[in-house]
Amino acid sequence: MWRKIALGFIVVPLAVVLIALAVANRKPAQLTLDPFGALDPTIGIEAPLFLLLLGAFACGLIVGGIATWFTQGKWRRMAREETRQARDWRRQVDRLEKELEGLDSTRVRARLPAD
């Protein structure tokens, strides 16, 4: 319930801001990718300004996500190792419990009087 409310407080204002940005910046803008030929660009894109801004935002999200993924690699590796250790410990506990049950059953049989 709280998650939906929080999401509504974040997504709805963000959508309003993005729609306002798109409406206010509809005129085409030139994005020049040639730093030396600014007057006569050979490599460039002409698109509405809001598309260029949203594209830059999306590129930033992707680059930031990739950088975060690489920096968290050691924590994922540690989690895999600890998961593997926990699985090994569980197997050992199961094996020891079975051995203990086997020992208990042989002790019970040894205590029973012979018929």
DRENROTI-995800 format. One record per residue: x, y negated, z of N, C-alpha, C in turn; residue number from 1. Coordinates in nm, 3 decimals, m for minus. Layout:
N
+---------+---------+---------+---------+---------+---------+---------+---------+---------+-----+
!    n.px !    n.py !    n.pz !   ca.px !   ca.py !   ca.pz !    c.px !    c.py !    c.pz !   k !
+---------+---------+---------+---------+---------+---------+---------+---------+---------+-----+
!       X !       Y !       Z !       X !       Y !       Z !       X !       Y !       Z ! NUM !
...
+---------+---------+---------+---------+---------+---------+---------+---------+---------+-----+
***
This chain:
115
+---------+---------+---------+---------+---------+---------+---------+---------+---------+-----+
!    n.px !    n.py !    n.pz !   ca.px !   ca.py !   ca.pz !    c.px !    c.py !    c.pz !   k !
+---------+---------+---------+---------+---------+---------+---------+---------+---------+-----+
!   0.081 !   0.119 !   0.000 !   0.000 !   0.000 !   0.000 !   0.086 !  m0.126 !   0.000 !   1 !
!   0.184 !  m0.133 !   0.094 !   0.271 !  m0.248 !   0.102 !   0.359 !  m0.259 !  m0.021 !   2 !
!   0.395 !  m0.144 !  m0.076 !   0.480 !  m0.144 !  m0.194 !   0.407 !  m0.208 !  m0.313 !   3 !
!   0.279 !  m0.177 !  m0.327 !   0.201 !  m0.236 !  m0.436 !   0.185 !  m0.386 !  m0.416 !   4 !
!   0.164 !  m0.428 !  m0.294 !   0.150 !  m0.571 !  m0.266 !   0.281 !  m0.643 !  m0.295 !   5 !
!   0.392 !  m0.587 !  m0.249 !   0.522 !  m0.649 !  m0.273 !   0.552 !  m0.654 !  m0.422 !   6 !
!   0.518 !  m0.546 !  m0.493 !   0.539 !  m0.543 !  m0.637 !   0.456 !  m0.650 !  m0.705 !   7 !
!   0.333 !  m0.669 !  m0.658 !   0.248 !  m0.773 !  m0.715 !   0.303 !  m0.912 !  m0.690 !   8 !
!   0.363 !  m0.934 !  m0.573 !   0.420 !  m1.064 !  m0.543 !   0.547 !  m1.091 !  m0.622 !   9 !
!   0.609 !  m0.988 !  m0.674 !   0.732 !  m1.006 !  m0.753 !   0.701 !  m1.006 !  m0.902 !  10 !
!   0.622 !  m0.909 !  m0.949 !   0.599 !  m0.893 !  m1.093 !   0.510 !  m1.003 !  m1.149 !  11 !
!   0.404 !  m1.037 !  m1.078 !   0.311 !  m1.137 !  m1.131 !   0.380 !  m1.273 !  m1.148 !  12 !
!   0.449 !  m1.327 !  m1.048 !   0.519 !  m1.456 !  m1.072 !   0.626 !  m1.446 !  m1.179 !  13 !
!   0.696 !  m1.335 !  m1.185 !   0.798 !  m1.318 !  m1.288 !   0.735 !  m1.319 !  m1.427 !  14 !
!   0.622 !  m1.253 !  m1.442 !   0.552 !  m1.251 !  m1.571 !   0.505 !  m1.391 !  m1.608 !  15 !
!   0.455 !  m1.467 !  m1.511 !   0.410 !  m1.604 !  m1.538 !   0.527 !  m1.690 !  m1.584 !  16 !
!   0.641 !  m1.676 !  m1.517 !   0.760 !  m1.754 !  m1.555 !   0.807 !  m1.715 !  m1.694 !  17 !
!   0.809 !  m1.588 !  m1.727 !   0.854 !  m1.544 !  m1.859 !   0.759 !  m1.590 !  m1.968 !  18 !
!   0.630 !  m1.588 !  m1.942 !   0.533 !  m1.635 !  m2.041 !   0.549 !  m1.786 !  m2.062 !  19 !
!   0.568 !  m1.860 !  m1.952 !   0.590 !  m2.005 !  m1.964 !   0.718 !  m2.034 !  m2.042 !  20 !
!   0.823 !  m1.957 !  m2.018 !   0.949 !  m1.972 !  m2.090 !   0.930 !  m1.946 !  m2.239 !  21 !
!   0.854 !  m1.843 !  m2.271 !   0.831 !  m1.809 !  m2.411 !   0.749 !  m1.916 !  m2.482 !  22 !
!   0.649 !  m1.970 !  m2.415 !   0.565 !  m2.072 !  m2.477 !   0.642 !  m2.203 !  m2.495 !  23 !
!   0.723 !  m2.240 !  m2.396 !   0.795 !  m2.367 !  m2.402 !   0.914 !  m2.365 !  m2.497 !  24 !
!   0.969 !  m2.249 !  m2.528 !   1.091 !  m2.240 !  m2.610 !   1.068 !  m2.156 !  m2.735 !  25 !
!   0.972 !  m2.197 !  m2.817 !   0.940 !  m2.122 !  m2.938 !   1.023 !  m2.163 !  m3.059 !  26 !
!   1.084 !  m2.278 !  m3.055 !   1.160 !  m2.328 !  m3.171 !   1.287 !  m2.247 !  m3.189 !  27 !
!   1.325 !  m2.225 !  m3.313 !   1.447 !  m2.147 !  m3.336 !   1.572 !  m2.220 !  m3.290 !  28 !
!   1.665 !  m2.141 !  m3.242 !   1.795 !  m2.193 !  m3.199 !   1.903 !  m2.109 !  m3.267 !  29 !
!   2.016 !  m2.171 !  m3.291 !   2.127 !  m2.102 !  m3.358 !   2.225 !  m2.051 !  m3.253 !  30 !
!   2.251 !  m1.923 !  m3.255 !   2.354 !  m1.861 !  m3.169 !   2.471 !  m1.829 !  m3.260 !  31 !
!   2.581 !  m1.899 !  m3.242 !   2.699 !  m1.880 !  m3.325 !   2.798 !  m1.790 !  m3.253 !  32 !
!   2.840 !  m1.685 !  m3.321 !   2.934 !  m1.590 !  m3.262 !   3.076 !  m1.611 !  m3.314 !  33 !
!   3.096 !  m1.715 !  m3.393 !   3.227 !  m1.748 !  m3.449 !   3.280 !  m1.873 !  m3.378 !  34 !
!   3.377 !  m1.859 !  m3.287 !   3.421 !  m1.976 !  m3.210 !   3.500 !  m2.077 !  m3.294 !  35 !
!   3.554 !  m2.036 !  m3.409 !   3.636 !  m2.127 !  m3.489 !   3.559 !  m2.193 !  m3.602 !  36 !
!   3.445 !  m2.138 !  m3.638 !   3.366 !  m2.196 !  m3.746 !   3.233 !  m2.247 !  m3.696 !  37 !
!   3.236 !  m2.336 !  m3.598 !   3.112 !  m2.384 !  m3.538 !   3.029 !  m2.466 !  m3.636 !  38 !
!   3.094 !  m2.540 !  m3.727 !   3.019 !  m2.622 !  m3.822 !   2.959 !  m2.538 !  m3.935 !  39 !
!   3.031 !  m2.439 !  m3.977 !   2.981 !  m2.349 !  m4.082 !   2.990 !  m2.206 !  m4.030 !  40 !
!   2.895 !  m2.164 !  m3.949 !   2.905 !  m2.031 !  m3.885 !   2.883 !  m1.918 !  m3.987 !  41 !
!   2.976 !  m1.824 !  m3.988 !   2.961 !  m1.707 !  m4.073 !   2.893 !  m1.594 !  m3.997 !  42 !
!   2.915 !  m1.592 !  m3.867 !   2.853 !  m1.490 !  m3.783 !   2.762 !  m1.563 !  m3.684 !  43 !
!   2.633 !  m1.549 !  m3.704 !   2.541 !  m1.617 !  m3.616 !   2.401 !  m1.560 !  m3.628 !  44 !
!   2.319 !  m1.596 !  m3.531 !   2.182 !  m1.548 !  m3.528 !   2.092 !  m1.669 !  m3.504 !  45 !
!   1.985 !  m1.675 !  m3.578 !   1.886 !  m1.780 !  m3.554 !   1.759 !  m1.712 !  m3.507 !  46 !
!   1.717 !  m1.746 !  m3.386 !   1.599 !  m1.685 !  m3.326 !   1.539 !  m1.783 !  m3.226 !  47 !
!   1.415 !  m1.760 !  m3.189 !   1.357 !  m1.846 !  m3.084 !   1.442 !  m1.840 !  m2.957 !  48 !
!   1.451 !  m1.955 !  m2.890 !   1.538 !  m1.965 !  m2.774 !   1.501 !  m1.866 !  m2.665 !  49 !
!   1.370 !  m1.843 !  m2.645 !   1.331 !  m1.751 !  m2.538 !   1.378 !  m1.609 !  m2.565 !  50 !
!   1.384 !  m1.570 !  m2.694 !   1.436 !  m1.437 !  m2.726 !   1.585 !  m1.427 !  m2.694 !  51 !
!   1.658 !  m1.532 !  m2.723 !   1.801 !  m1.533 !  m2.691 !   1.822 !  m1.527 !  m2.540 !  52 !
!   1.741 !  m1.604 !  m2.465 !   1.753 !  m1.602 !  m2.319 !   1.716 !  m1.466 !  m2.261 !  53 !
!   1.608 !  m1.407 !  m2.309 !   1.568 !  m1.275 !  m2.260 !   1.669 !  m1.169 !  m2.300 !  54 !
!   1.726 !  m1.183 !  m2.419 !   1.830 !  m1.089 !  m2.461 !   1.954 !  m1.098 !  m2.373 !  55 !
!   1.993 !  m1.222 !  m2.338 !   2.107 !  m1.240 !  m2.248 !   2.076 !  m1.181 !  m2.111 !  56 !
!   1.954 !  m1.200 !  m2.064 !   1.912 !  m1.143 !  m1.935 !   1.918 !  m0.991 !  m1.939 !  57 !
!   1.867 !  m0.932 !  m2.048 !   1.868 !  m0.786 !  m2.061 !   2.012 !  m0.733 !  m2.068 !  58 !
!   2.098 !  m0.802 !  m2.142 !   2.239 !  m0.760 !  m2.149 !   2.305 !  m0.766 !  m2.011 !  59 !
!   2.273 !  m0.871 !  m1.936 !   2.327 !  m0.883 !  m1.800 !   2.281 !  m0.770 !  m1.710 !  60 !
!   2.154 !  m0.733 !  m1.722 !   2.103 !  m0.621 !  m1.643 !   2.174 !  m0.490 !  m1.679 !  61 !
!   2.194 !  m0.469 !  m1.806 !   2.258 !  m0.344 !  m1.851 !   2.404 !  m0.340 !  m1.805 !  62 !
!   2.477 !  m0.450 !  m1.826 !   2.618 !  m0.453 !  m1.785 !   2.629 !  m0.440 !  m1.633 !  63 !
!   2.543 !  m0.508 !  m1.558 !   2.545 !  m0.495 !  m1.413 !   2.512 !  m0.355 !  m1.365 !  64 !
!   2.416 !  m0.291 !  m1.431 !   2.382 !  m0.154 !  m1.396 !   2.496 !  m0.057 !  m1.421 !  65 !
!   2.563 !  m0.075 !  m1.534 !   2.677 !   0.012 !  m1.567 !   2.791 !  m0.010 !  m1.468 !  66 !
!   2.819 !  m0.136 !  m1.435 !   2.926 !  m0.167 !  m1.338 !   2.893 !  m0.107 !  m1.202 !  67 !
!   2.768 !  m0.118 !  m1.159 !   2.728 !  m0.061 !  m1.031 !   2.741 !   0.090 !  m1.033 !  68 !
!   2.703 !   0.152 !  m1.145 !   2.711 !   0.297 !  m1.156 !   2.856 !   0.344 !  m1.143 !  69 !
!   2.949 !   0.271 !  m1.207 !   3.090 !   0.309 !  m1.198 !   3.146 !   0.287 !  m1.058 !  70 !
!   3.108 !   0.178 !  m0.992 !   3.162 !   0.152 !  m0.859 !   3.106 !   0.246 !  m0.753 !  71 !
!   2.991 !   0.305 !  m0.777 !   2.933 !   0.398 !  m0.680 !   2.971 !   0.542 !  m0.708 !  72 !
!   3.064 !   0.564 !  m0.798 !   3.104 !   0.700 !  m0.835 !   3.161 !   0.779 !  m0.718 !  73 !
!   3.242 !   0.714 !  m0.635 !   3.302 !   0.788 !  m0.522 !   3.195 !   0.832 !  m0.424 !  74 !
!   3.088 !   0.754 !  m0.407 !   2.982 !   0.793 !  m0.314 !   2.901 !   0.909 !  m0.371 !  75 !
!   2.878 !   0.910 !  m0.501 !   2.807 !   1.024 !  m0.562 !   2.891 !   1.151 !  m0.552 !  76 !
!   3.022 !   1.138 !  m0.572 !   3.112 !   1.253 !  m0.561 !   3.110 !   1.307 !  m0.418 !  77 !
!   3.115 !   1.217 !  m0.319 !   3.113 !   1.259 !  m0.180 !   2.979 !   1.327 !  m0.147 !  78 !
!   2.871 !   1.276 !  m0.200 !   2.740 !   1.337 !  m0.174 !   2.734 !   1.477 !  m0.235 !  79 !
!   2.790 !   1.495 !  m0.355 !   2.793 !   1.629 !  m0.416 !   2.874 !   1.725 !  m0.332 !  80 !
!   2.990 !   1.679 !  m0.283 !   3.075 !   1.767 !  m0.200 !   3.005 !   1.804 !  m0.070 !  81 !
!   2.940 !   1.708 !  m0.006 !   2.871 !   1.737 !   0.119 !   2.751 !   1.827 !   0.096 !  82 !
!   2.684 !   1.812 !  m0.016 !   2.573 !   1.902 !  m0.049 !   2.625 !   2.043 !  m0.068 !  83 !
!   2.737 !   2.055 !  m0.136 !   2.797 !   2.187 !  m0.157 !   2.838 !   2.249 !  m0.023 !  84 !
!   2.897 !   2.170 !   0.066 !   2.935 !   2.221 !   0.198 !   2.813 !   2.263 !   0.278 !  85 !
!   2.707 !   2.183 !   0.274 !   2.585 !   2.217 !   0.347 !   2.525 !   2.347 !   0.295 !  86 !
!   2.527 !   2.367 !   0.164 !   2.476 !   2.491 !   0.106 !   2.559 !   2.610 !   0.153 !  87 !
!   2.693 !   2.593 !   0.156 !   2.780 !   2.702 !   0.203 !   2.752 !   2.733 !   0.351 !  88 !
!   2.735 !   2.628 !   0.433 !   2.706 !   2.650 !   0.575 !   2.572 !   2.722 !   0.592 !  89 !
!   2.472 !   2.684 !   0.512 !   2.341 !   2.752 !   0.521 !   2.354 !   2.900 !   0.485 !  90 !
!   2.430 !   2.928 !   0.381 !   2.451 !   3.069 !   0.343 !   2.519 !   3.146 !   0.455 !  91 !
!   2.618 !   3.084 !   0.517 !   2.689 !   3.151 !   0.626 !   2.596 !   3.173 !   0.745 !  92 !
!   2.513 !   3.075 !   0.777 !   2.417 !   3.092 !   0.888 !   2.321 !   3.205 !   0.857 !  93 !
!   2.269 !   3.210 !   0.734 !   2.177 !   3.318 !   0.697 !   2.245 !   3.454 !   0.710 !  94 !
!   2.369 !   3.462 !   0.662 !   2.443 !   3.589 !   0.670 !   2.465 !   3.629 !   0.816 !  95 !
!   2.504 !   3.534 !   0.902 !   2.527 !   3.565 !   1.042 !   2.398 !   3.601 !   1.114 !  96 !
!   2.285 !   3.537 !   1.078 !   2.157 !   3.574 !   1.138 !   2.119 !   3.716 !   1.101 !  97 !
!   2.143 !   3.755 !   0.977 !   2.113 !   3.892 !   0.935 !   2.202 !   3.991 !   1.011 !  98 !
!   2.329 !   3.957 !   1.026 !   2.418 !   4.045 !   1.103 !   2.373 !   4.057 !   1.248 !  99 !
!   2.330 !   3.945 !   1.306 !   2.283 !   3.943 !   1.444 !   2.156 !   4.027 !   1.458 ! 100 !
!   2.065 !   4.018 !   1.362 !   1.945 !   4.101 !   1.366 !   1.981 !   4.247 !   1.355 ! 101 !
!   2.079 !   4.278 !   1.272 !   2.124 !   4.416 !   1.259 !   2.183 !   4.468 !   1.389 ! 102 !
!   2.261 !   4.383 !   1.456 !   2.319 !   4.423 !   1.584 !   2.210 !   4.441 !   1.690 ! 103 !
!   2.111 !   4.354 !   1.693 !   2.002 !   4.365 !   1.790 !   1.922 !   4.492 !   1.768 ! 104 !
!   1.899 !   4.527 !   1.643 !   1.819 !   4.647 !   1.617 !   1.898 !   4.773 !   1.655 ! 105 !
!   2.030 !   4.773 !   1.637 !   2.107 !   4.891 !   1.678 !   2.113 !   4.900 !   1.829 ! 106 !
!   2.117 !   4.791 !   1.900 !   2.115 !   4.794 !   2.046 !   1.981 !   4.845 !   2.096 ! 107 !
!   1.874 !   4.802 !   2.033 !   1.741 !   4.848 !   2.074 !   1.732 !   4.999 !   2.053 ! 108 !
!   1.782 !   5.048 !   1.940 !   1.778 !   5.192 !   1.914 !   1.862 !   5.268 !   2.015 ! 109 !
!   1.974 !   5.209 !   2.054 !   2.062 !   5.278 !   2.149 !   1.996 !   5.286 !   2.287 ! 110 !
!   1.911 !   5.197 !   2.322 !   1.844 !   5.198 !   2.452 !   1.724 !   5.291 !   2.456 ! 111 !
!   1.666 !   5.320 !   2.339 !   1.547 !   5.405 !   2.338 !   1.586 !   5.549 !   2.378 ! 112 !
!   1.505 !   5.611 !   2.459 !   1.533 !   5.751 !   2.494 !   1.510 !   5.842 !   2.374 ! 113 !
!   1.587 !   5.945 !   2.366 !   1.573 !   6.042 !   2.255 !   1.451 !   6.127 !   2.279 ! 114 !
!   1.373 !   6.159 !   2.175 !   1.255 !   6.243 !   2.188 !   1.288 !   6.388 !   2.183 ! 115 !
+---------+---------+---------+---------+---------+---------+---------+---------+---------+-----+
***
